[in-house]
Amino acid sequence: MPHTGRRFTAAIFDMDGLLLDSERPIRDAWLRQSAAAGTPLSPSDYLLTVGRNRADCLQILSEKFGSRAAAEAMYESVDAEVEAQFQGRGFELKPGAEALLSRLKEQGVPLALASSTRHAEVLRRLRLAGLLDYFGSRVHGGDQVLRGKPHPDLFLLAAQSLGMAPAKALVFEDSSYGAQGGLSAGMGVVLVPDLKQPDPAVADRCTILTSLNDVLERCPHWFSA
C-alpha cells in the first residue's frame, strides 16, 4: 500500500528522469548511435536499461551488441554525442524540481541523492544544473554499491549518509526499478513516471504523481523537520 498517513524526516531523490530531463536526449543518442553501428536498439530495448546502473546495463546490452566490448564502445559513442550536443551545459530541469528542493530546504528536511549513474557523473550533472548545493556530500552513484537498483543497497547507503533509519526517508523516483529499491529498503516511495509506465505490482505500493509540482502541497503533511 502507499505510505498513507506516514510522516518522514528526510527525502532521497533519484536524478535522471526525475530532477533532470536527461532520459530523452540520452535515449535518442542510444537509438542513433546503435543504428549507425548497424545494431539498432528499439525504444523498448532502451527501456530495459532505465533505472539500472552501468554494470547491469552493460550486461543487458552485451547480449544485444554481441559482446561487452561492443557495448562499452557504444557507451563511449553515446557519451560523446550527448556531450557534443550539450557542449558543457546542464540538462534541463524537470517541472517542479527546483521548487520542491527549495521548499524542503526551507522546511529543514535533509536531502540525499541516489542515482544509478556513476558517482562522478552524478556530481557533474548536478553541478551543471545548479542543484548540487541542495545535497552537499549526500550524493551517491550506482558505482558505489555492489548491487544496483532494484536492490535496496543504494538507498540504504543514502540513509546511512543522512544518519537515520531507512523508514524515516521518503524516496522520489521515476522508474519502477528505483521504486522497488526504495520499497525494499523500507522507505516510502513517490513515483513520478517519465519514459516508462510503472510496473503495476510496484505502483500499487507507491504514491503516483504526474509531476514534482504535485508534491509541494503535500510537503507539510509528509515531512516533519
N, C-alpha and C positions, 0 to 999 in steps of 0.2 A: 504494500500500500504506500502511497505518497506520504511525505513527512507531515501530515496534517497535525497541527497542534504542537509540534516540536519547536523549540527555540534553540538557537545556535549562538556561539560566541566567536566564530571565525568563518571565513569564506575561502574556498580553494577554487581557483579558476583554471580551466583549460585555456589555450591561446588560439591556435589556428581554427578558423571557422566559428569561433565564439567571440573573442575580443578583436581579432584581426580578420579582415575579409581576404584571406590568403588561399583558401582552398580552391577557388575557381581559377585564378591565374596559374597555380601550381598544377592543377588537373589539366588545364588546357595545354600547358607545356609538355606534360607527360604524353598526351594524345598526339601532339605534333611531332615530338622527338621520336616516339616509338614508331609512328607511321613513316617518318623519314628513314628510319633504320630498317624498314621492311618487316617489322614485327608489331603491327599496330595494336595498342590497347583499346578496348572499348570503354565507354563510360562505366559500365558495370564492372569491368575488370578493375578500374581505378578505385571504385567504391570499396572493394575488398581491403584496400590499404588504409582507408580513412580512419584515423584514431589510433593506428598502430605505430610502434616505434620503428626505427630504420632497420634494425636487425630482423624483426618479424616481416617487414615489408620486403626485404631482400630475399627472404625465404620464399615468400609468395611469388615475387617477380622472377626469381631464378627459374621457376618452372615455366613461366611464360616466355622468357627470353632465351632459355636453353642452358644457362649457366649462371653462377654467381658473378663471375667476372663481367658478363654481358649486362647483368642487372646493375652492378656497380658503375659500369661505364655509362649506362643510361641515366643513373642518378647524377653523374657529373655533368652530362649534357643538359639535363633539366635544370640543375642549379645554375649553370652558365646562362641558359636562356632567361630564366627568371631574373637573374642579376642584371643582365643586359637590358631587359625590359624596364626594370625599376631604377636602374642606374644609381643605386645607393639610397633611394627613397624608401620610406617605410610603406608597408601595406596600409590600405585604408582601414579605418576603424569600423567595426560593426555598429549598427544603430544602438545607441544607449550605452555603449561600453564605457566611455569615459565618465558619463553622468553617473552611472552606477558605482564605479570605483570611487569617484569623488564623494558620493553620498555615504558609502560605507566608511570611508576615511573620516568623514565628518562625525559619524556615529561612534568612532573609536573602535571599529571592528577590524581586527588583524586580518591581513590578506596574505595568501600564498598562491603560487602558480605551479601547476603540474601538467607539463606538456610532453607529448610523445616525441617531439622534435629534440634534436641534440642540444645539450645544455648551452654550449657556446652560441649556437644559432638562436636559441630562445632569447638569450641576453641581447644579442644583436637586434633581433626583430622588435623586442620591447623598447630598446633604446631608441631605435629609429622612429617608432610610433609614439614616443613620448610617454610611455606607460611604466617604465622600469622603476621609477621612484615610488610607485604605489606598493611595490612588493619588497623593495630593499634586497636583502640577502636570501629571502624565502622564495627563490626561483629554482625550479627543478626540471630536469630534462630526462628524456627517455633512456639516455645512455648512462644514467646514474643508478639504475636498478637492474637486477638480473632478469626480472620478468616485467614486461610492459603491460599496458592495458590490453585486455580486460582484467588482468590480475590487480590486486589492491596495492602492490608494493609502492608505486609512485605516490599514491595518496597517503599511505602510512608514513612515507618519508616527509611529505609536506606537513602532516600533523605533528611529526616529531620536531620539525623546524619551528612550528608555531608553539610548541611546548604545551600541547593539550591533548586530551583524549580524542580519538577519531570521531566518536559520536557527537562531539561538540561542534563539528565542522559541517558546513553546507557546501556541496560541490556544485559548480556550474559547468555544464558540458554541452557539446553539440553532437557527440557521437554515442552510439549505443555501447561501443567498447569502453569508452571512458565512463559512461554512466554505470556500467556493470562493475568497473573497478572501484568507483566510489561506493556503490552499494555493498560490495564485498568487504570494504573497509569499515562498514557500519555507519557510514555517513548518510545524511540526507542528500538528495540529488535533484537539481533543477535541470531539465533537458530542454535546450533551445536548438532544435534541429536546423542544420544548414544544408549540405548537399544530400544527405541521406535521411530518409524517414526512419524513425526509431523502431527497433525490434519490439513487437508488442509485448513480449514477456518481460522486457526491461521497462518499457514505457509505463506499464501498469504499476510500477513501484516508484515512479518519479512524478514530479510536478512538471507538466509540459507547458511551455510558453512559446509564443511566436517571436518574441524579441526581448532583449535585455531591458528595453524600456518598460516592459510589463512588470519588472521586478521592483521598480522604485517605490510604488505604493505599498508593496508588501514588506519592505525593509523593517519598519518599526514592529511588525508582527513576528518576523522571523528571527531577528537578531537582538541579543542582549549584549551590550558592550561590557 
